[in-house]
Structure formats: C-alpha cells, structure tokens
Amino acid sequence: MAVSLKEKVCVVTGAARSIGLAIAEMYCQHEAKVVMIDINPQVDIEAERLAKEGYHVKSYVLDITDREAVLKVFDEIYNEIGPVYALVNNAGIVDQRPFDEITSEQMDLQMRVNVSGTLFCTQGAIRGMKENKAGKIINFSSKSGKTGSALMVHYSAAKGAVIALTQALAFELADHKINVNCLCPGITDATGVWSEVSKGYIHNLQMPRDEVVDRFTAKIPLKRLTAIEDVVEFTHFLTVSGDYCTGQAFNITGGREMH
C-alpha cells in the first residue's frame, strides 16, 4: 500500500532548478512539507513561488560540502518542521575533459560535491528516520557511475562511489527500517547537466549539437533521451512504495544501461 506524503517532511537537494525543482514540486502536490536546498540562491525564489501557491515549503541556500553547516540546517529542520521522512540527494556537479587534463582540484571537487555532500546530508537526515523507524533515502548517481563515460573519468568515479555508498548504507540502516536506493539516469534532456555535457562533447568531439544528440540517442533502445518526468515518477515510487527495495541502483536510461 502506498504511503501518504501528507504532512511528511521531504527534503530535496539541488532543488533550485531542473530535476530537483521538479521533484520538490511533485512532493508539494502530494501535500508534503517540502524543504528545498541548493547553493544557488534561486532556490529561495522557487520556494517563495510555491509557498504563494499554498504549499508548505521552506528553502535553504547551503553548501552541502560544509559538514558543520549541513548538520546545523538539518537540526533546524528537525526542530522547526519535523523529522525527515524522505531525503533526495539530487545535488551534484558534472565536468568533462580529457583524462590527462584532470587536475587534483577537479577530482577533489567532484568527490566533495557528489559524494561528501550526499554523505553529509544523509547524516543530517537520519536522526528522525531512526527515531520513527521509517525513512526513504534516494541518492543520485548516473549511468556513468556504472559503466563510465569517456571524457568524464572523474565524474564517473564519483558517481560510482555514490552507488557504493548507497549499498553500504542500505546494509547499515536496514534494522532501522530505512530504505536507501540510488537512481542512475541516462542523459536527461532539458537539464543543466546535459547542457554542460553537450557543450563538452561539442567542443571535444568537434561536432554540432544536433549530431551529438543524434549520436547518443541512437545508442538508446527506446530512442529518446531520459525526460525529467521519468526521474520524478521513479522518485515518487521509491518514496511512497518500494518498501522491499533497498541498496539498489535503478537505471532510468531507456535500456541504454541494463545491469
């Protein structure tokens, strides 16, 4: 039986735009108490818009790589809004460049945002989940975290680490009735990530954008890029149902990834 999200606290990171914003809007429509987190101040504008539409929303401009700041924000969420029921670790960054051009700073940044940020936010959220013996943690990896992507070695490594983090945490939190899963989207259209990646491919492959899109779409059995709606729907399922799923890394790739 699907769980009602009414009055439940659902936290979404990377919520200022794109997939994160769409997930926050979905939670609003299901009458959750929604917390939107992003380093981009646009998150406040989007939260204000949703609040004016009558939804229960609060936003925080936050650098998720700052553990002390993250834990402080989650303490405030717990004390002022309530224990977190669902955490969507959507925030992340992407970069593309030839392998021999990757610097230590670029590698560290991928790990800090994509991996450490996910870890810190989860540390902040699980207090209430443990107390209530209920919770859903949904991390974001990528198709690149499974088989890797050329020109994105550092990004692929970080997203692979998110999958390992998810699996290890699923074991550790199982006795607390907390489900920990991971989404691995393929190239997702109309997102900032795809915009940046396509720019990189255009530059590195010396191909026009239409040819880049055609080249990658041709590899997908269902013959289209991932849509934001595909990811939102799967997030909803894992939040309200999927109680017997934990430690999984689900492909949302139109068949591009099958393991």
N, C-alpha and C positions, 0 to 999 in steps of 0.2 A: 504494500500500500504506500502510495506517495505521501511524503511528509508535507504538511502545510508550512509555508515560509512566513505566514503572517506573524509579525512582531519578532521574528527571529533576526539576530544580528548577522549580517552578511558583509564581509569586508572584501574589497576588490582593490588590488594594487595596479598601478599603471592605468588608472581609471579616467585620465583626462581626455582620452580620445580613443577612437578605433575599437578594438576588441574589448578592452577593459571598460570603456564607457558603455558599450552595448550590453555587456554582462551586468553592469550596475543598473542600467535601465530595465533589464529583464527582472532583476531582483525587486526593483521598485514596483513593477507591475504585479508582482506576487505578494505585495504588501509587507515586505521585509523592512527591517531597519537597516538602511544601507550606509556603509562607511566607504568613502572613496579616497584613495591615497595615490599621490603622484608627486614627483619632484617638479612637475610642470604646474605653475600657478593657474593654468586653465582649468584645473580640477575644481577650483573654488567657483568659477563661473558656471561650470556644468552642474555642480551640486546646487547652486543657488537657483538655477533654472528648474531643476527637478523639484526642489522644495516649493517653488512657486506653483508648480503643478499639483501640489498637495501630497507629495511623497515625504516619507521620513528619511532625510538624508543629512549626513554630516561629512565634511571633507577635511583632509589634512594635506598640506604641502610638506613633503617629507623625503629626505634622502634615505632610502632603505639600506644603504651600506653603512650607516651610522647606527651601530647596535644600541647604544645608550638612548639615542633619540627614538628609535623604533620601539624599544621596550616602554619608554615613557608614554608614547602615544597609545600603545595597547593597554597600558594601565588605565589611562584616561577613558578609553573606550569601555573597558570593563566596569569602571566605577560610575560612569555617567550615562552609558547607553545600555550596557548589559554584557553578559558573557557571549563571546563569539561562537556562533554555530557553524558558519561556513567561511573559509578563507580561500580566496582565489589569488594565487601568486602569479599574476599575469605580467607584472613589470619585468622588463628586460631590455637589453640593447643588442644590436647586431652590428657587425663590421665585416667588410670584405676587402681582401687584399692578397696578393701572392704570398705563399708561405714564408719565403725568405725575407720578406719585408716586415713580418710581425715583430714588434718590439716587446720588451718585457712590460712596459707600461700598458700597451694594448692588451696583452694577455691578462695582466692583473685586473684591468678594468672589466673585461668580460667575466672573469671569475667573481669579482666583487659584486657586480650588479646581478648577474644571472643566478649565481649560486649562493653567495653570502647573504644577499638581500632576501632570497627565498627562505634561507635558514633563520635569519633574524626575525622576520615577520611571523614565521611559524612558532618560534619560541615565544613570541608575544601573545599569540592567539590561543595556545593550547591550555592555558590556565583554566578558563571557563569550560572548555571541552572536557577536560579531565574531571572537573567537579560534577558535570552533568552526565558523564558517561555517554557523550554523544558529540559528534562533530564530523565535518567534512572538509578535508584539505585537498585543494585541486591546484597542482603545480603546472607550470607551462614549460614544456621542453619544445621539441621540434622534430620533424623528420630528420633534420641534420644531426640530432642527438643520437640517432640510431645507426645510420649508415654513413654519416658525414657528408659534407658538401665541399667540392673543390673551391678554392679561393676563400674558404671560411673555416679554416682549421681551428682557430682559437675559439670561434663561436660554437663550432661543432663539439669541441672538447668540453666547453662549459655546459652546453645543453645535455651532453651525455652524463655529466656529473649530476645534473638535476634529476635524471632518471634514477641513478644510483642512490641519491639522497632520498627520493620518494620510496624506493623499495626498502631501504634500511629503516626508514621511519615508520613504514607500514607495519613492519615486524614489532618495532618498539612500542607503538601506540595501540596495537590490536586489543590488548587487555582492557584498554580504556574505551573501547567501542568507538574509536576514531578511525574513519576511513581516509586513507591517503592515496591519491591517484594522480596521474600525470596525463596531460594532453600533449599530443605530438602532431600539430597541424603541418600540412604541407604549405606551399606558397599560398598565402592568403591575400586575396585581392582587396584593394581599397584600404590598405593599412600602411602605416608609416614604415613598418619593417620592409614590406615589399617595395615601397617607393625607394628606400635606401638600397636594397639589394639589387633592384633592377637598374638603378644608376650605376652600381658597381659592375654589373655584368655588361652594361652598355659600354662602359669605359674599358674594362679588362678584356672583353671578348671582341671589342670593336664592331658591335652590331647595333642596328637601330632597335628602338624599344619594341616595335611590333614583331620583329624577328625573334627577340629574346622571349617575348610572351609565347609566341608560336612554338618555339623550341622546347620550352618547359611544359606547355600544355600537351604537346604530343607525347610526352612520357607518362601521362596520367590516363589510366584505363577509362575513367569516366569523362575524360576530355574537357575538363574545366578546372580552373583554379579553385582552391578552397574559398568559400564565402564566409564572411563574418558570422552569418546566421548559422552556418554549420557548427561553428565552435560554440556559439551561445547555446544552441539546443543541447549539445553534449554536456556543457557545464550545468545546465538546468537538470538534466537527467542525473548526473552524479551528485547533485545537491539534494534532490528530493527523493531519490531512489538509489538503486545500485548498492544496496546495503551489503551484498555479498561480494562486492568488488573492492579489493584493496591491493596496493602495490603494483597496480597495472599502469602501463604506458600505452594509452589508446591512440591509434593512428586516425587522423582525420585528414586523409590525403587523396581520397578518390581512388584508392587502390595503388597509389604510387609506392607506398610502403606497406608490406604485408607480413611483417613479423614483429 
